[in-house]
């Protein structure tokens, strides 16, 4: 298949913009840590017409009130030594630093057992979820490497360059955990989890399904009363960890839902 999976582009191959306010730059290190998701924008989606089909409109302008509000939220709640983030919120943030694909896979398999799904129904559920989730990853990373928006880890120390009087620089600011090494907008956990949640809603015919997810990072389990309750949980968690601005999580969720609904409406229809 000539679907782009065999391509192995470098960061330079994706034509990053020159450094400046609002522009993402890779995480530092010696040696430099690998940049993630470079291959995804060039992979042909399984169901979508193109990777850019549902590309979101872009991050809030640096000089906007909305950007300043999100900036100050993550600056306050997402810093390593935050005095505002509660212990419960810290646990929430750390829970979602596990690999979300593994978390959702384990959760779906446990759900299949709990619901008594046979092999065929289980396979159908997983296929719906992973076609949606896979295409959301392709679409989301296409958008990430289209907008190249900076992460809080750089935005906050360099806030004196953003032209917004409501954002104040803090050169000592670091996030709760190491920031994932790819551009900020839109949030990957948000679009991936939302696509999976939408696929599961379509499969079960309702969003109101009680299920659990676990984390090997924290060794804990969280129970949700609906699939999109889990999405709300992970969206806030990514700000609490200092990884994302709120708008990126909201826009990522919109993207994931759009992908999931498109897959449901165009594929996996009952056979007459």
C-alpha positions in Angstrom: 0.0 0.0 0.0 1.3 3.4 -0.9 -0.3 5.1 2.1 2.7 7.0 3.4 3.5 4.7 6.3 6.9 4.0 4.9 7.9 7.6 4.8 10.3 8.8 7.5 10.5 12.6 7.3 12.8 14.7 9.4 11.7 17.9 11.2 13.2 19.9 8.4 11.2 18.0 5.8 8.0 19.5 7.3 9.3 23.1 6.7 9.1 24.6 10.2 8.7 28.4 10.4 11.5 30.6 11.7 11.7 30.9 15.5 9.6 33.6 17.1 6.7 34.4 19.3 4.0 31.7 19.1 6.2 29.3 17.2 6.9 25.8 18.7 10.5 24.7 19.1 11.6 21.2 20.0 12.4 20.2 23.5 16.1 20.7 24.4 18.5 18.0 25.4 21.8 16.4 24.8 21.3 14.3 22.8 18.1 16.0 21.4 15.0 14.0 22.2 13.1 12.7 19.1 10.3 14.8 17.8 7.0 12.9 17.7 4.4 12.4 15.0 6.5 13.6 12.0 5.2 10.8 9.9 1.5 11.2 10.7 0.6 14.2 8.4 1.8 12.3 5.4 -0.2 9.1 6.0 -3.4 8.5 4.0 -6.4 8.3 6.3 -8.4 5.1 6.4 -11.8 6.9 6.2 -11.4 10.6 5.9 -11.1 12.1 2.4 -7.9 13.9 3.4 -5.8 14.6 6.5 -6.9 18.3 6.4 -10.6 17.6 6.0 -11.5 18.8 9.5 -8.5 21.0 10.2 -9.4 23.5 13.0 -9.3 27.2 12.5 -6.1 27.7 14.6 -5.0 28.8 18.0 -6.2 32.1 19.6 -4.1 35.1 18.6 -1.4 35.9 21.1 -2.8 39.4 21.7 -6.3 38.2 22.4 -8.1 38.1 25.8 -8.9 34.4 25.2 -5.2 33.6 24.9 -4.4 35.5 28.0 -7.1 33.7 30.0 -5.8 30.3 28.9 -2.2 31.4 29.4 -2.8 32.4 33.0 -4.8 29.3 33.8 -2.0 26.9 32.7 0.6 29.2 34.2 -1.1 28.9 37.6 -2.4 25.3 37.6 0.2 23.6 35.4 3.5 24.6 37.0 5.6 22.0 38.8 5.3 23.7 42.2 1.8 25.1 41.8 0.2 26.3 45.0 -3.2 26.3 43.4 -3.5 22.8 41.9 -5.0 20.5 44.5 -3.7 17.0 45.3 -6.7 15.5 43.5 -5.9 17.6 40.4 -2.3 16.5 40.5 -3.4 12.9 40.6 -5.7 13.6 37.7 -2.9 15.1 35.7 -0.5 12.3 36.4 -3.1 9.6 35.6 -3.3 10.8 32.0 0.5 10.9 31.6 0.2 7.2 30.8 0.0 6.3 27.1 -3.7 7.0 26.3 -3.9 4.4 23.6 -3.0 1.7 26.0 -5.4 3.1 28.6 -8.3 3.1 26.1 -7.5 -0.3 24.7 -7.5 -1.9 28.2 -10.7 0.0 29.0 -12.4 -1.2 25.9 -11.4 -4.8 26.4 -12.7 -4.7 30.0 -15.9 -3.1 28.7 -16.3 -5.9 26.2 -16.0 -8.5 29.0 -18.3 -6.6 31.3 -20.9 -6.2 28.6 -20.7 -9.8 27.5 -19.7 -9.0 23.9 -18.9 -11.9 21.7 -15.8 -12.0 19.5 -17.5 -10.5 16.5 -19.0 -7.6 18.4 -15.8 -7.0 20.2 -13.9 -6.9 16.9 -16.5 -4.5 15.5 -16.2 -2.2 18.5 -12.4 -2.1 18.3 -12.5 -1.5 14.6 -14.8 1.4 14.9 -12.8 2.9 17.7 -9.4 2.5 16.0 -10.4 3.7 12.6 -11.8 6.8 14.2 -8.8 7.2 16.6 -6.2 6.5 13.9 -7.7 9.0 11.5 -8.0 11.5 14.3 -4.2 11.1 15.0 -3.5 11.7 11.3 -5.8 14.7 11.1 -4.6 16.1 14.4 -0.9 15.9 13.6 -1.6 17.4 10.2 -3.0 20.4 12.1 -0.2 20.5 14.6 2.5 20.7 11.9 0.4 23.2 10.0 0.1 25.7 12.9 3.4 25.0 14.8 2.0 26.6 18.0 4.2 27.0 21.0 3.8 25.0 24.2 3.3 26.6 27.7 6.9 25.6 28.5 8.1 28.3 26.1 5.1 30.6 26.0 5.3 31.4 29.7 9.1 32.1 30.0 8.9 34.2 26.8 5.6 36.0 27.5 7.3 39.4 27.2 7.6 38.7 23.4 3.9 37.9 22.8 2.6 41.5 22.6 -0.1 40.8 25.2 -0.1 43.0 28.3 -2.2 40.5 30.3 0.5 37.8 30.1 3.6 38.1 32.3 6.8 36.2 31.7 8.1 33.8 34.3 11.6 32.4 33.4 11.4 29.9 36.3 8.2 28.2 35.1 8.4 24.5 34.3 5.4 22.1 33.8 4.4 19.3 36.2 6.0 16.7 33.9 8.2 16.8 30.7 6.2 18.2 27.8 5.5 15.9 24.8 7.8 16.8 22.0 5.5 18.1 19.3 3.5 21.3 18.7 0.8 22.3 21.0 -2.3 22.9 18.9 -4.6 21.0 18.8 -4.2 18.7 21.8 -3.5 15.1 20.9 -5.0 13.4 23.9 -8.1 15.5 23.2 -8.6 14.6 19.6 -7.7 11.0 20.1 -9.8 10.4 23.1 -12.8 12.3 21.6 -12.7 10.2 18.4 -12.6 7.0 20.5 -15.5 8.3 22.7 -17.6 9.2 19.6 -17.0 5.7 18.1 -18.0 4.0 21.3 -21.1 6.2 21.6 -22.0 5.1 18.1 -21.3 1.4 18.8 -23.4 1.3 22.0 -26.0 3.7 20.8 -25.6 6.0 23.8 -22.9 8.0 25.5 -24.2 7.0 29.0 -22.1 3.9 29.6 -20.3 3.3 32.9 -16.7 2.1 32.3 -13.2 2.3 33.9 -9.8 3.3 32.7 -6.5 2.7 34.6 -3.0 4.2 34.7 0.2 2.4 35.1 1.8 5.7 36.0 -0.3 6.2 39.1 -1.5 2.6 39.6 -5.0 3.8 40.0 -8.4 3.3 38.3 -11.0 6.0 37.4 -14.6 5.3 36.8 -16.7 7.3 34.3 -20.5 7.5 33.8 -20.1 8.3 30.1 -17.5 8.2 27.4 -17.4 12.0 27.2 -16.9 12.3 30.9 -13.5 10.7 30.3 -12.8 13.3 27.6 -13.6 16.1 30.0 -11.3 14.5 32.5 -8.3 14.2 30.1 -8.8 17.7 28.7 -8.5 19.3 32.1 -5.7 17.0 33.0 -3.5 18.2 30.1 -3.8 21.8 31.4 -3.1 20.6 35.0 0.0 18.9 33.7 1.2 22.2 32.1 1.1 20.7 28.6 -1.8 22.6 26.9 -3.8 25.7 26.8 -7.5 25.1 27.4 -8.5 26.2 23.8 -6.3 23.5 22.3 -8.1 20.8 24.3 -11.5 22.2 23.3 -10.5 22.4 19.6 -8.9 19.0 19.7 -12.1 17.5 21.1 -14.1 19.2 18.3 -11.8 17.6 15.8 -12.0 14.2 17.3 -15.8 14.3 17.4 -15.9 15.4 13.8 -13.7 12.5 12.8 -15.7 10.0 14.8 -19.0 11.2 13.5 -17.8 11.1 9.9 -16.6 7.5 10.3 -19.9 6.5 11.9 -21.9 8.1 9.1 -19.9 6.7 6.2 -18.7 3.4 7.4 -19.7 0.5 9.7 -23.3 0.7 8.6 -25.6 -2.3 9.3 -25.9 -4.7 6.3 -29.5 -4.6 5.0 
